[in-house]
Amino acid sequence: MALYETLRLYISKEAYHLVPESGGSLSSTGQGTALKFDRRSNEISSSPNLSPPASYDSAILVYGLFGITSLYNTDYLIFITSRKRVSRVLQSDIYLARDFKVFPIDPSTSADAVNRGAGLHQPNETYLLSLIKGHLYSGPFYYTYGGYDVTSRMQAQDTVNDTRPLFERADDRFFWNKYLQTRLIDLVGNMQGNDVSGFIIPALFGFCTVKSASINGRDFIFGVISRRSRFRAGTRYFSRGIDPKGNVSNFNETEQFVLLDRADSKHLGPVKGDIRASYAQIRGSVPIYWAEVNNLRYKPDLLIMDMPKTTDSLQRHFDSITTTYGDIYVVNLVNQKGYEKPVKEALERSLQELNNPSVHYTYFDFHHECKGLRFDRVSLLLDRMESELNQQGYFYQDVTLSDGKPQRQQKSIVRTNCMDSLDRTNVVQSTMAKWALTQQLRQAGVLSEKETLDIHPDFIYLFRNVWADNADTVSKAYSGTGALKTDYTRTGKRTNEGLIQDGVNSIMRYVKNNFLDGPRQDAYDLVSGTWQPAKDKNVPFVDHRPLVTRATPYVFGFALSMLLLDVLTPSVVSKFAGVRSFFLFNFLLLAGSGYYLVAHGVDYVAWPRLQPLTDTINYSGKGYASGRHGRGFVKAGGKNSRLEVKDGGDKDMENAHLATAATAGPGKKRLD
């Protein structure tokens, strides 16, 4: 069943009535279902009556119900009020949600106040609503009303024979607003014969770009879609590694596809897509228990937690992947020296203990192999994996053939990760996608067997920019800024402008990851249902830090401003105080408060409020830690100390430290 495309929302103090005007069963039968949200009982009912209610205060046109969220005081309906058609794939329009409105069920709560973010006089509710609205506009969110399912890769869907409602066909991992749609999903089949499935929109949070292209006189459609998983969703430093269910942070499936017609097709006009080809890759955080604890330093403290459940969690992670895609080719790009080395070694130990024959591991030292900005040397990785990639294949189907079956299917998946699974991963994924596209276009007869994409500059320009845009979108969702190294992705070479932009992005990442990502993480947890107000009645928004901790930034700011005043206007200062004593007092005040800020840096990070990371910050079990900076004045040794492996240290000594980490007890002093 297709979804309702346009609906009229009738608003009154007693109820909201949602009446379809187009799409869904209206298109074929003229019949449909209307919904009523009772604002006094908070019950949802349905009716086949598509007429406006007898009385209402106002009405607006909406393009779908994005979901329903339950906060402390009441439930809220979230509607898509503006959309943009971004492309058309397999006779289905893909839309980008551009604007939203939130309507409270509680009749005493003003919808205007909710959408303005003012006038509620309830700080906790106001904060949660601000998270919801901030998340809605952080997007982007893509969706369709039927036919093609934007949440599923082409190989996994049948747009002709699968007649299930769209929400049942959607890939559960990438059905981003599924938690918000729970109330409606629970009502399917329980509404006196009235079908409410036409209201349930599965939205994709990620990237979607579809372009028209031409090579050697053959027109085709080229598209890239990245799908962000709703499980263990989060921000760069507040969501790392794996959870007990096998979900990893920053998990994305990226599918590149082409649609074209046969060379002998008599069809005139836009490409129908009788030939369909796609290639999928995945990325995700290193699948072990690890974290980076922010402390206001540029490099956070690296923490690897040696958990008994690691092997079981890793098995669950790979089981879910093999069930979906087949064998897994893990490509690890983490550095084998310095700060990142312990992460590489911990992953390799875990994979060795797992000993799963469906998991194939490849290590590629990206920074060593591509030093001197020679990112083209990623081709060495392709050469190394040539036989695996040929065996893996890709999806390819010519629907004009009589049997209707795909001529080729992708039999496995490449899972790429670096520390963030962003910048290095983007370069590698775009390189592999280019290899797959070359094979597909050769099979379709667009390219000859010896012909490469590089001799078609117009298409290469399009290809590079689409993949660079994809890199920026995936990076913004996780790190808060665009990706690094996209100048290479866009132009095929490193540029001075790209280096400058990478520097700016690195600074912005530092600022956002330390001071702005707490609310973003809270929004992920709230929208995905990881944290639910109904299950946590505690008020999580009180600042319990000591007074001196809260006051120190103001003291630092005051001292800094006074010193600047002394430097810029010494004549003014001399009228009110001795210049030397004034300078010395404020200098000592600045130095003392600055030292306190650095020593207690962890206390000044904007941590998530809804799901505090206390256990991670204070972890004192087995494993590895690069240090405990910014946690106040902690003595070395004792139950709070941790193992530290110094960057660039002797390898045998490092291995000895790793071996003793599991056995050192409270009476044995570890390095700190």
PyMOL commands that set and color helices and strands:
alter all, ss='L'
color gray80, all
select helices_A, chain A and resi 24-27+111-116+123-136+154-156+166-169+179-187+197-199+310-325+338-354+366-369+375-384+386-392+423-443+453-455+457-479+486-491+496-515+517-528+533-535+547-568+570-576+579-599+601-604+614-617+651-661
alter helices_A, ss='H'
color red, helices_A
select strands_A, chain A and resi 4-11+15-23+34-38+44-47+58-62+65-70+75-89+92-104+141-143+204-215+218-228+252-260+275-283+290-293+301-305+327-332+359-363+395-398+412-417+623-625
alter strands_A, ss='S'
color yellow, strands_A
deselect
rebuild
show_as cartoon
